[in-house]
Amino acid sequence: MRKKSELTLTLMMAASFGTLALASALAQSAAPAPAPAPPPADASAAAAVAPVALPEVDVVSPTPVPGAVGVDRNTQPAFISTVTGQQFTEKKSPAVTDALTAHVPAAIGINVDGTDLSPDFFYRGFDASRISGTAQGLAIYQNGVRINEAFGDSVNLDLIPPIAIDRADVYTNNPIFGLNALGGAVNFTMKNGFTYQGGEASVMGGSYGRAYGTLEYGKQFGDYAVYFATDALSDGGYRPFGAQNLQRAYLDLGYRTQDAELHAIGSFARTWLGVQGVTPMVLVDQQYNSVFTTPQTTNNQAGLAQLTGLFDLGAKWSLASNFYFRQFDQYHVDGNDADVTDCDEIGGTPGTACLDTDGFTGKHKPNDFQFTNHGQPIPFMTGVGIDGNFPYGTTAFTATHTSTFGTQQQLTNKEKVFDLDNYFVVGGSVDQSYTHFSSYTKLGQLNSDFQNIFTGFPGSGAILETQGDVGFAPVWVHAQATYFGVFALDTVNVTKELALTAGARFNVANIALMDASGQQPENNTNNSYNRINPVVGFTYTVSPALTFYGGYSEANRAPTPLESQCSNPNLPCVLETALVSDPPLQQVVSHTWEGGVRGALAIPGGDYGTLSYNAGVFHIVNKNDIVNEASPISGQGYFANVPSTLRQGVELALRYDYGPVSVYANYAHINATYQFDATISSPNNPYANDDGNIFVHPGNHIPGIPSNLAKFGVTYAVTPQIKLTAEAVLVGAQYYVGDDSNQNPRLPSYYYVNLRGTYDVTDQIQLFGLINNVTNNHYATYGAFYGTDTTGGYVNQTLFNNNPDNGLVKVGDARAVTVAQPISVYAGFKVRF
């Protein structure tokens, strides 16, 4: 491994020095750098010159390399959404997904497992989730550093402090963002001392014991600048065992001259998340905030060291450079019910504990399912409940440690070609990750609060294994992932109105997995994937009020080490905790078509403000998509390629500004469907056959993706000191996860309304208040099925309806949901200095 690391580092250094050498040669042959352009006029001056002003920054970088020279947004053949730092600040929220949900039409943060700090972030039906086992379809960058974790491509958005964000750009139809940009990419550009100056500190408190504080400060000292931000949160959670805490810090030291800009960046974040998961509807009906099977916790920690630079290389060329090192550590605890039976029931040794094989079609001998503790059989317990079943439970423990280092280099040229305005970029990246992953599962007992505890019964606390290593076996592996990419992109203004864009990126992914336990050499694998992804498109600007755009692109995603080693239905994994040797999966390839119109115009008839809009349609086909199929063994599953999936729909964004009033309205319709005939395993689905299978046909909707999203907001400045805002989000119905054949009723649509207000007591002191879910609407954000025929199918009615029977009572409703937070009230103050 050391030789591979040294070779990779040598290649990275060679590529970097080669780029710098080329940049130096270009600089020597170029004309002397011109005098710096005068700074842009402020907003009021711009408004005086032009009758129409776009409400968003009109220059974007079409690549993830930080600091790169941007291009006119209006020449880009895609639906690009920008959320400003001010919009993140106004939310007063510790979660970055809240502002993205409000201001990006086809985006929604869905609370899947009980934490609102790091919900799943969906865009156009593609997911970026911190939950391993989720089919990840978005590329996420922080200041140009890809933060999709190497082991499972998961994304931990709870590690990003919203107060330090300068802007977030959500891109579509752009493979230049590399792996995972199937549905798009999000690039968080952070603040620095040149873009933010001054200081603010805020303190907020309120419902469920939440206390949240923030501090940021930026200052420029001639050619030097410093920016620092930190925040901390303590929250008791709206469900039992749902406490959340975090500390985050971000530092940027900058240096700028006439022809160069350098930034040394450091960030650190630590979060503790109570992630209770879904709860059976039978419990929710009795008590809204019920929790089913605990403990469920995730502790994340990440540190980043980064050096970026932007260098002018004469009149037309510039070099953007980025080097980084990132360390990520995660500890996850997952308490669940268990499938345990007397081995005699499956033809094994009577009186010993076995994994219940009911409905399992794998080809194994009965004793392959026998649980062992250090090689010894575990006695089977009897106890209270239906048929005297003992309420077994399991708790899985995982640890992930990933070190990643890499570099991105990009040259930009804005020299005219045949007297036509032209924007050309060429660059490359290398990212190298090393992951140490371990997991094991302990046997316990579910108590009346559905906590898995270790009570001293025979086998209590045993680290579970099965004779045939089916599903349960301690795992200790090393994973190595090396990602190479080179890209080129060109946008040329053929006429004043017409701009054409063309480019491509070549991706190479080398993924290796090595057994570190000495017990599972079959886990030693090495897979390689590569692909060239093109992009072409056009824009045609009739006037500032009307621009047409259209484009086509392709993108790819390589299977992660987790997915590649958990793809055999006969050897399912406890997802996120176990790996087995399996056939390799194929990479996913997306094909995207999109088009639309956008513009900004002054309302005719007088000074009635400005209206900006962006309307588009999209059609995205995934070939060899990777899906997660459930195993008949409770809590386990495996990954599989499917032929084709489709996500298509429309997006609409409107914004109106008139004097003290600002109004926005966003809408998206997302039709996400399967495009094949197949049998899929979903044993907990009430409509599954005796083998636990359901049948999927073309046109069946992909579960867990809402069909309609609508967002509305209005801000009114009552006086220069008082500002009031009301926002609403409406989320359409979605199918329960596991209902791929669409036979069950859908999870109902829902809405919530948030209010907030600010009062500037002085120029330095502001008071503010928030009411979230002001109508106290009770609704579920996510739905799935659970096994009613396992230990988890028994719920203690005594806790919820005072049933005098102290036993465990079986229930038949397989629906389980994640409920949303009820009405919450917060208040605080901010001090500017």
N, C-alpha and C positions, 0 to 999 in steps of 0.2 A: 504493500500500500504506500510505503514511503517513497518508493521509486516512482509510482504513478503521480504522487503529489508533487514531487520535485519536477517531473516532466511537465505537469500541468502548469506549475508556477513559472517554469522556464518559458513555456509557450506564451503565457500571459505577458511576461516581461518583454519577450521578443516582439509580440504584437504591439505592445504599448510603445516601446522604443522605436519600432518601425513606423508607427503612426506619427510619433513626435518628429522623427527624421524627415518624413514626407512633409509634415507641417512646416518644419524649418526651411526645407527647400522651397516650398511655395512662398513662404514669407520673404526669402531672399530675392525671389524672382518677381515679387509683386511690387506694385507702386507703394510709396510711403503711405502710411495710414492717414486718412483724412482727420481733420479736427473733429472732436466728438460732436454729435448732433445736440442741439439745444434740448433741454428736458421738455417732456410733453406738457402742454398747458393743463391747468387744473380743470375740474369738471365744469365749473361755472364759466370759464373762458371758452371751453369747447362748446358749451351749449350756446354761447353767444355767436360763434362762428357758423355752426351747422344747426339747421332746424330740427334734425333728427339725430339722436344719439343712441347707439345700441346699449342696452342695459347690462351687457356683459363685455369682458375683455375681448377685443377683436383680433388678438394675435395669440396663436397657440403653437405648441411644438408637436409635430406629428410623430415624434419618437420619444422613448422614455429617458433618454440621456439628459441629466439635469443641466440646466444653464444653456442648453443649445439655442441658437438663434431661431426664432419662431417665424411663422408664415401667416399671412392673412387668413383668418378663420373662414372667410367667405369663399376661399378658393378650395376648401376641403370637401370632397364628395361624400360626406357622411353626416349623420346626426350627432353632433358633438354638444354635450351639456357641460356647463361649468357652474360649480357651486363656489362662491367666494368665501374668503375668510370671514367677512362680516356676517354672512349667512350662517356659518358655523357658530360664531360668537353669539348671535342673536338667539339661538336655540337654547342656550344655557344648559346644554346637555353634555354629559361625559361620554356619550356614544356618538361616533361619527356617522352612523347610519341614519340618524334622525334627520339631519339636514339633507342627505342624499335622497332619502325617501320623499321629502317634501318638494324638492326642486328638480328631480330627474324623473321625467314622465313614466318610463318603463321600469323604474327601480322600486324595490320594496324591501324593507328589513322585516323578516319574519322570525318571531321568537319561537324557535323549535323546541328548546329544552329548558326554558325557564330563566334564562339570563338576558336582560335587555341591554347589557353592556356589549354583547357580542352576538347579535342575532345573525341568522343566515342572510346574506345580502344577495337578492335576486335582481338580475337585469336582463330583460327580454327573455325571461324564463331560464336563464343560466345562473348557476349558483356559485357563490364564494362563501364557504363555510369553514368554521373551525373544527367541525365534527369529522373525524376520519371515517371514511366509508362513503362520504358524500361525493357525487360526481361533480367535480370542480370544473367550471367552464369559463371563468374570468381570470384575467391576469391583473394582479394588484401590485402597484409600485409606490414606494415612499421615497421621494426625491430621487427617482431613477433606480432605486434598489428593489428588485423583485422580492416580495415578501410572501409569496406562496411557499409554504414550508416544503422542504425537499422530500421528506419521507412520504407525505400523502397529498401534497399540493394544497393542504388546508390553509386557511387565512384567518389570522387572529387580529381582527380589527380593534379589539379592546386594548391593544398595545400602542395605538396611535392617539396622542392627545389632540382633541379638536381645537384647542386654543392656539396651537402652534401651526395650524394649517393656513397657508396663504391662499390656496385655491385647490380645488379638486376637479380634474377634467375627466369626463367619462367619454371614452372613444368607442366608436363602432367601425366595422369595415376597415380594420387596419392591422395586418399581420406583422407590421414592424415591431409590435410590442411582444413578439416572441411566443413561447409556449403558453398554452392555456387561454389565449385570446379568442376562444371559439365564439363567444357571444359579445366580446368587447374587452376593454381594459379600463382601469381606473388608476390615474396617477395623482397622488397627493404631493403637491409642491409645498414645502414648508417655508415658514417665514425666516428672514434674516435681518440683520441690523441695518441693511440698506433699504429694505422694503417696509420695515416696521420700526418706528421710533416712538419712544415714550414708555410709559409703564401703566399697568393695571393690575389690581388685585381684587378678588371677589370671594365672598363667602355665601353659601346657600344652605338652607336646611329645610326639613319638612317631613312628609309622610314616610312611614316605615323606618323612621330613624335615620333618614338620609342626611349626611353632612358632606358637602362638596366645596372644596376651595381651589382657586386657581391664582397663578401669579405669572406675569410675563413682563419682560423689559427688553427694549431695544434702543441702541444708541450708535450713532456714527461719529467717529473721531477722525476727521480728515479722510485719509485713504483707508482707515480701519473701521470696523463695525463689530458689534457684539449683539447677540440676541439670546435670551434665556427664557424658558417657559417650564412651569411645573404645575401639576395638579394632583389632588389626592381625594379619594372618596371612601366613605364608609356607609354602607346601606344594609339594613336588616333584612331586606327582601320582602315581597308581598306574599310569599308562600313559605311554610315552614322549611327550615334547612336551606333557605335561599339567600343567605348573607353574601354580599359582594363588597370587595375592597380593592383599591388600586392605588399605586403611586407611579407617576410618570414624569420624566424630565427630558428636556431637549435643549441643546446648546449649539450655537453656530458662531464661529469666529471668522470674520470676512476681511479680505484685503482687496482693494480695487484701484487700478491705475487707468490711464487712458486706453490701454489696449489689452488689459488682462484683469481677471477677477478670480480670486481663490477663496475657497471656504473649507475650513476644518470643522467637522460636524460630529457630535456625539449625542447619543440618546440612550435612555434606559427606561424600561417599564417592567412593572411587576403587578400581576392581577391575581385575585382569588375569586373564583366564580362558583356560586352555588347553582348547580345545573340539575334541577330535579327531574327533568324529563316529562314524558306524557303521563297522564293519570286516567284510569278507566272512567268512563262516563258515569257508571253507577256510583262512584265516589264523588265526582263533581256535582252530581245532582243532589247529593246529601250535604256536601260542604264545598263551596266554590273553589277554595284555594287548597284542596287536598293534595297530598303528595303520595306517590306510590313507589315503593322500593328506593331506599337510600342506604348508604351515602352515595351522593353524586356530586363530585367536586372536580374542578380543574384549576390547577395553579400554573400560570404562565410567567415566564421571565425572558426578556430579550434585551440585548445590548448591541449597539451599532456604532462603529467608528468609520468615518467616511471623509474622503478628500476629493473635492470637485474643483474643476478649473475651466474657465472660458477664456480663450486667447484669440485676439484679432491677428490674422495673418495677412496683413495688407488690406487693400481696399475692399475685396469681395470674399475672402476666405476667412473662416473661423474654425477653431478646434474646441470641442467640448470633451472634457475628460473626467472620468469618475473611477475611483478606487474605493473599495469598501471591505469591511469584515463585519460579520454579524453572527452573534451567538444566541441560540434559542434553546430554552429548556422548558419542558412541560411534564407535569405529574398529574395523572388522571386516576380518579377512584370511581368505580362504577358498580353500585349495588343492584342486584337483580334477583328475580325469582329463579328457580332452578327446575330442570327436568331430571328428577331422580326417581328411580323405581327399584324394586327388589329385582336383582338379576334373574331370579327364578321366573319372572314375568316374560323375559325374552330368551329363555333357554339357557341361562347362565347359572352360576353358583348360587344356590338359595341362601337368603339371609345376608347377602352383601349388596352394596350400593352400586347401581349401574346408571348410566345415562339413558334416559327414556328414549327409545328408538321409534316410538309411534309415528308412522307416516314417513319414516326415513328410508330412502330407497338405495342408500349406499351399500356396496357389496362388502360386508364385514362379518366376522364371526361373532357370536354372542359375547364372548369374553373380551372382544376388542373394546366393548363399551364399559367394562368394569372400572370403577374409580379406584385409584390406589393412592396411598400416602407413604411416600418413600418406598414404593414397590410393594407395599402390603395392602390387601383388600380392606375396604372401609365397611363396617357393619351397617346394614340398612335399619333405619329407625322407623318406628311407628309412633303415632301421636294423635292429637285432636284433629277434627276435620272430617270431610267426606271420606268414608271408607277407612278412617283411621290414618290418613296420610299425614306424614310429618311435614311441616312447612319449611322445607329446605330453601336456602337462598345462597347466592354466590356474590362475592365481591372481587372485582378485577382491579389490579393495580398495574399501571403502565408508567414508564419513564422514557422520555425522548430527549436526547441531547444532540443538537445539530450545530455544526460550525460551517459557515459559508463565507467564502471570499471570492471576489471577482472584480472585473473591470469592464467598463464600456468606454469606447472611444468613437467620436463622430466628427467628421469634417462637413462643413456647410459652405456652400457657395451660392451667392446671389447675383452673380454676373449675368448680364443679358446674353442671350443666345440668338443670333440673327436679329438683333435689335428687339428681342422679345423679353419681357420680364420673366425670370426663371429662378426657381428655388430648387437646389439640388443638395441632397445629403447622402453620405456614404459612411458606413461605420460597422462596428462589430462588438461582440461581447463574449466574455468567458465567465462562467459561474461554476464554482467547484464546492460541493457540499459533502460533509462527512457526518453520518448519523450513527449514534449508539442507541439502540432500542431494546428495552427489556419489558417483559410482562409475565404476570402469573395471576392465578385465580384461587381464592380461598373459599372453602365450604363453610357456610354458616346457617343461621336460622332466622326466618322473618318473624319479628315480634308483632304485637298488635298495632304498632305504628308503621309497619312495613319497613322497618330498619333491619338490615342484615347484621346480626350480632353473632359473636362467638361465645357460646354458653357452656362449653365443656362437654357436650355430648360426644360420643365416639366419632371421630372424624372432624370435630369442630376445629376450624382454623387450618385444616390440612391444605397444602398447596396441591391443587387437583391435577391429576394426570389420568388418562385412560390407557388401557393396555394397548389399544391400537392407535394412540395419539389422535383420536377423533375429537376435534374441537378444543380439548383441554390439554395443554402441555406448556410448561414454562418455556419462554422464548428469550434468547439473548442473541442479537444479530448486530452486525455492522453493515451500514449501507453507504454506498458512494455514488454520487450523481455528478456528472460533468455535462454542462450545457454549453455548446458553442453556437454562435449566431453571427451571420454577416448580412448586411442589408444595404439597399440603395433605394432612394425615392426621389422622384423629380416631379415638380409642378411647373408648368409653363403656361403663361398667358398668351394663347394664340391670337386673341384679339383683346380689346379692352373688356369685353363682356365674357369671353369664353376662356376657361382655364381647364387644362387637361393634366391628370395625375396618373403616373404609372410607377410601379416599383415592385420589389420582392424581398423576401427574407429567406435565407437558408438556415434551417435549424438542425442541429445534431444533438442527440441526447444519448449518453452512455450511462447505464444504470447497473450497478453491481450490488449483490447482496451476499454477505458472508456470515456463516454460522460462527458465533463466538462461544457457544456452550460446549462444543465438542461432541454433542449428542445428536445433532441434526444436520449432518453434512449435505443432505438433499436440498437444504436451503441455499447452498452456494450456487448462485446463478449470475449470468452477465448478459444483459440485453442492450441492443443498440437500435436507435431509431433516427431517421433523418428525412427531411422533406423540404422542398422549395415551395413557398407560399406567395402567390402573386396578388397584386392589387391594382386595379385600374378604375378610373372614374373621371367625371367632368362636373363643372359648375358653369352656369350661365346666368350672369347678373344683368337683368333688365334695368333695374334701378335699385337704390338702397331698400326699397320696399318689396322687391321681388327677385329672389335668386332660386333657380332650379338646380338640383344636384342629383347625381345617380352614380352608382358604382358597384363593382363586384370584387370580392376578395375571398381568399382561403386562409385557414389557420389550422394548426394541429396541436394535439395534446398527447404526450407520451404517457403510457401507463406508469404509475408510481410503483416504488418497491412494495408498498402495502398491497396494491391491486394485483401486481404480477404474481405475488406469492399467496394469493387467496382467490383462485379462480377455478377450483375444482369442486363441483357440487357433491362429490363423494367424500370430500375432506373439507367441510366448511370450517370457517374460522369464527372465533368469538371476535367480532369486528373490533378493531382497534387494539386487540390484545394478543392475537396469535397469528402465526404465519405457517404455511405448509408449502411443500414443493408442488408446483402446479404448472400446467401449460402456459406459455407466455401469451399475453393479450396483444391485440393489434392496437396501433395508435388511432386516435380519433381524428377525423378531418372534417372541418366545417366548410360549407360553401355558402357565402352570403351575397344576396342581391338586396340593394336598397336604393330608395330614391325619395325625393320630396321637394318641398319649397320652404323658404324662410325669408325673413325680412323685418324691417322696422319702418314705421311710417307715423307721421303726425296726423292726428285726427282732424279732418277738414272742418271748416266752418269757424275757425278761430283758434285761440290758444286752449285746446282741450286735451293736451297731453300727448303722449306717444304710446303706440302699441307695437310690441315686438312679438313675433310668432315663429314657430318652427314646427312643421308638419311633415311626417315621413311614413313610409311603409317599409317593411323588411320581410325577407324570406330566407331562412337559414336552415340548410339541410346538413345534419351530422351523419357521416358515414362511419360505421364501426363504433357507434357510441357505446360507452361503458355504463352498465347499470348494475345496481346492487340488488341481488336476489336473496330473499330470506330462505333460511333452511328450516325444515321441520323441527330441528333442534332449537329450543328457545334461546333467543339472544344471539344466534349465529347466522352466518350468511356467507355469500361468496360473490365475486364479480364476474361479469360475462359481457362479451361484445354482442351487440344486436345490430342488424343490418343498417337500419336508418331511422332517424327521428327528424321531426320538422318543428321549427318554431317560426311562426309568421304572425304579423300583426301590424298595428298602426300606433304611432306616437304623435301627440300634439302638446305643444307648450305655448302658453300665452302669458304675456305680462303687460300690464297697463299702469303707467305712472302719470299722475296728474296732481300737481301741487302737493298737498299733505297726504295724498292717498296713493297707495301702491297695492295692486291686485294681481294675483297670479292664479292660473288654472292649468292643470296638467292632466292629461288622460292617456291611457295606453290600453289597447286590447291585445292580448297575447293568446294565440291559439297554438298550444304545444301538444303534439300528437306523435304516436308511434306510426311507422310506415311499413309494417311487416306483419305477417302471421307467425305466431310462435306460442309455445307453452312457457309460462313463467311460474316459478315457484313463489307461492304466497300462502303458506299453510295457515295463517291466522285469519285470512279473509273468509268471511262466512259463506261465500259462494265457491270456495275451493273444492276440488273433487277429493276423493278418498286418498289420493296421493299428495294432496296439498298443492295442487297446481291450478292455475287459471289460464284462460286462453285469450291472447291479445290479437287484435285485428287492426288493419290500417284505419286510422281515424280515431282510435281510442286515445283519450286525453292522458297526458303524463301527469301522475298525481303530484300534489304538493305545490302546484303552480297556479296562482289565481288567474282567472280569465280576464278580469277587468280591474284597472286601477284608476282612481280619480283622486286628485288632490286640489284643494282650494285654499287660498289664504288672502287676507286683507289686512293691511296695516294703515292706521290712521293717526296722524300727528295731531292730537287735539289742540295742543299748544306746542311751541318749540321745546318745552320741557317734558311734556307728557305724550307718550306713544302707546297705543293699544294695538294688539294683534290677535286675530282669530284664525285658526287653521283647522282644516278637516281633511281626513283621509278616508276614502271608501275602498274596500278591498273585496273583490268578487269571490264567488264560490270556488272551491277547489276540491278535488277528489282526495280522499284519505290515502296516505302513502300505503301501498300494498294493494290498492284497488285499481290495478293497471287495466283491468277489463271493464271498468266503469259500471259495475252492476249495483253498487251500494249507493244510497243517498250521499250527496256531497256535503262537505263541511260548509255550513252556511256563510254567506257574505257577512261582512261586519263593517263598522265605521267607528271612528273616534274623533272627538273635537277637543282641541287644546286652546287655551287662552293664556296670554301673557301681557304684562304691562310694565313700562319703565317710567320712572320719574327722576329727572335730573334736578336734584336739590340745589346743587351748584355745578360749576363746570368740572369740579373734581369728584363729586359724590353723586352716585345714582342708586336709587332704590328700585327693586324689581320684584315681581311675583309671577308665579305660573300656576295654572290649574290644568293638569293633564287628564284626559278622558272626563271632561267636565260633566257629561251626562251619566257618568258611572255605568257605562254600558258593559255588560258581562258577555264575553264572547271568547271563542277559541281561535287562536292564530294558526294552529297546526294540528293535524289529526293523523293517527295511524291505528293499527290493530295490534292487539296483544293476545297471547294464548290463554284462552279461558280453561283449557284442559291441563294446565300446569299448576304448580304451586301458586303462581301469580293469579290464577283464576279464582282464588279464594280470598274473600275480603271479610274483614271483621265487622260484622253489622253492629256489634255492641257499641262501637265508637260513634256510629252515625244515626242509629234510630232506636237506641236503647233496647235492642233485642235481648231478652234475658238469656238466650242461648249463648254461652260463652265460647262456642265452637266457631269454626271458620266455615262460611257459607259460600257455595259455588254460585257464580253468576254467569249468564250466557251472553251478555252484550259485549262484543269484542272491540267496540270503539274506545279509543283513548285519545285524549286531547291535551294540548298545552293552553292553559287559560291566560288571558291578558291581565295586566295590572288594573285594578279598579281606580276610581277617582283618586288623584294624588295632588296635594297642594304643597308648594314650595315658595319660600321667600328669602330674599337676601339683599346684599348691597355690594356695590363696586366702587372702588376708589381709583381715580386716575392720578398719576404723578409723572 
